[in-house]
Amino acid sequence: MGVMTTSTTQVLRWIKQGLPEACVSVDGDGRHFSVRIIATEFEGVTLLQRHRLVYRALGEHMAHDIHALSIEALTPEEAESLN
């Protein structure tokens, strides 16, 4: 029996369920993912708190469907300053 893989679309959908107003982009190979999330929920919170919000949105999927996750969590103002 082969290893199950997760699509980038699934990861995007899971994050959007927990952070519905966020702008989310996902790249990955089925087990390792990089996400860029721009959300007002990140305003006024530490980097650790931002990551916890993302992990909370992903819930049990972090334990079962995602092997590794790289997170770029930005406020809209931070994202605008990078452009």
C-alpha positions as a Markdown table, in Angstrom:
| # | Residue | x | y | z |
|---|---|---|---|---|
| 1 | Met | 0.0 | 0.0 | 0.0 |
| 2 | Gly | 1.4 | 3.4 | -1.0 |
| 3 | Val | 1.9 | 6.5 | 1.1 |
| 4 | Met | -1.0 | 8.9 | 1.0 |
| 5 | Thr | -0.1 | 12.4 | -0.1 |
| 6 | Thr | -1.9 | 15.7 | 0.5 |
| 7 | Ser | -2.6 | 18.2 | -2.2 |
| 8 | Thr | -1.7 | 21.9 | -1.9 |
| 9 | Thr | -5.4 | 22.6 | -2.5 |
| 10 | Gln | -6.3 | 20.5 | 0.6 |
| 11 | Val | -3.8 | 22.4 | 2.7 |
| 12 | Leu | -5.2 | 25.8 | 1.4 |
| 13 | Arg | -8.8 | 24.7 | 2.2 |
| 14 | Trp | -7.9 | 23.6 | 5.7 |
| 15 | Ile | -6.1 | 26.9 | 6.5 |
| 16 | Lys | -9.0 | 28.9 | 5.0 |
| 17 | Gln | -11.5 | 27.0 | 7.2 |
| 18 | Gly | -9.6 | 28.3 | 10.3 |
| 19 | Leu | -8.6 | 31.7 | 8.8 |
| 20 | Pro | -11.4 | 32.5 | 6.4 |
| 21 | Glu | -10.4 | 36.1 | 5.6 |
| 22 | Ala | -6.7 | 35.2 | 5.0 |
| 23 | Cys | -5.0 | 35.4 | 1.6 |
| 24 | Val | -3.2 | 32.0 | 1.4 |
| 25 | Ser | -0.7 | 30.5 | -1.0 |
| 26 | Val | 0.6 | 27.0 | -0.7 |
| 27 | Asp | 3.5 | 25.1 | -2.4 |
| 28 | Gly | 4.5 | 21.5 | -1.7 |
| 29 | Asp | 5.2 | 18.0 | -2.8 |
| 30 | Gly | 2.4 | 16.1 | -1.0 |
| 31 | Arg | 4.2 | 15.8 | 2.4 |
| 32 | His | 6.3 | 19.0 | 2.8 |
| 33 | Phe | 4.6 | 22.3 | 2.3 |
| 34 | Ser | 5.4 | 26.1 | 2.4 |
| 35 | Val | 2.6 | 28.5 | 3.1 |
| 36 | Arg | 2.4 | 32.2 | 2.8 |
| 37 | Ile | -0.6 | 33.6 | 4.8 |
| 38 | Ile | -1.6 | 37.2 | 4.9 |
| 39 | Ala | -4.2 | 37.9 | 7.6 |
| 40 | Thr | -5.5 | 40.6 | 9.8 |
| 41 | Glu | -5.6 | 38.0 | 12.6 |
| 42 | Phe | -1.8 | 38.3 | 12.8 |
| 43 | Glu | -1.9 | 42.0 | 13.7 |
| 44 | Gly | -0.4 | 42.7 | 17.2 |
| 45 | Val | 0.6 | 39.1 | 17.9 |
| 46 | Thr | 4.1 | 37.5 | 18.0 |
| 47 | Leu | 5.5 | 35.1 | 15.4 |
| 48 | Leu | 4.9 | 32.2 | 17.7 |
| 49 | Gln | 1.3 | 33.2 | 18.2 |
| 50 | Arg | 0.9 | 33.5 | 14.4 |
| 51 | His | 2.2 | 30.0 | 13.9 |
| 52 | Arg | -0.1 | 28.7 | 16.6 |
| 53 | Leu | -3.0 | 30.2 | 14.7 |
| 54 | Val | -2.0 | 28.4 | 11.6 |
| 55 | Tyr | -1.4 | 25.1 | 13.4 |
| 56 | Arg | -4.8 | 25.4 | 15.1 |
| 57 | Ala | -6.4 | 26.0 | 11.6 |
| 58 | Leu | -4.7 | 22.8 | 10.4 |
| 59 | Gly | -5.7 | 20.8 | 13.5 |
| 60 | Glu | -5.2 | 17.1 | 13.3 |
| 61 | His | -4.0 | 17.4 | 9.7 |
| 62 | Met | -0.6 | 18.4 | 11.1 |
| 63 | Ala | -0.3 | 15.0 | 12.8 |
| 64 | His | -1.6 | 12.9 | 9.9 |
| 65 | Asp | -1.4 | 14.6 | 6.6 |
| 66 | Ile | 1.6 | 17.1 | 6.7 |
| 67 | His | 5.1 | 16.0 | 7.4 |
| 68 | Ala | 6.8 | 19.4 | 7.3 |
| 69 | Leu | 5.5 | 22.9 | 7.1 |
| 70 | Ser | 7.3 | 26.2 | 6.5 |
| 71 | Ile | 5.1 | 29.2 | 7.5 |
| 72 | Glu | 5.4 | 32.8 | 6.4 |
| 73 | Ala | 2.7 | 34.6 | 8.4 |
| 74 | Leu | 2.2 | 38.3 | 7.6 |
| 75 | Thr | -0.2 | 41.1 | 8.3 |
| 76 | Pro | -1.5 | 43.0 | 5.3 |
| 77 | Glu | 0.8 | 45.9 | 6.1 |
| 78 | Glu | 3.8 | 43.7 | 6.3 |
| 79 | Ala | 3.0 | 42.0 | 3.0 |
| 80 | Glu | 2.5 | 45.4 | 1.4 |
| 81 | Ser | 5.9 | 46.6 | 2.6 |
| 82 | Leu | 7.6 | 43.6 | 1.0 |
| 83 | Asn | 6.1 | 44.4 | -2.5 |
